[in-house]
Amino acid sequence: MAGRELAAACVRVALEVKAEDLVVLDVRGLATFTDYFVIMSGRSTRHVQGLASAIEEELRAKRASTKHSEGLQSGLWVLLDLGDVVVHVFYHENRKFYDLEGLWHEAPRLEAEELLHESSIQEVS
């Protein structure tokens, strides 16, 4: 699964599970370890854990897997390393503190709806 398609799959699940403040950053050319960041917030630690688990389950069903994950136990900041995509699921207070969007301010933001639309066109083809 290509990076952009993988990011779209993460976005789809995040929206289904009611993620808040969903942002996709295109970090190609800015980072050597991944192509996209998918960043979202949860309303509680349980919501954060639920978002991360739902994304992992969906990707397993699509035969994609997490290379590394951390933070699932605490539910304050869960990181899912999918290779071409790194998913960050934050408890909203922690997201403000770490400010990944500010740190990666040079990265173009991708619209979630645009990614989903592109993905649905590819599925039909």
Secondary structure, DSSP 8 states (H G I E B T S, - for coil): --HHHHHHHHHHHHHHTT-EEEEEEE-BTTBSS-SEEEEEEESSHHHHHHHHHHHHHHHHHTT---SEEE-TTT-SEEEEE-SSEEEEEEEHHHHHHH-HHHHTTTS-EE-HHHHHHHHHHHHH-
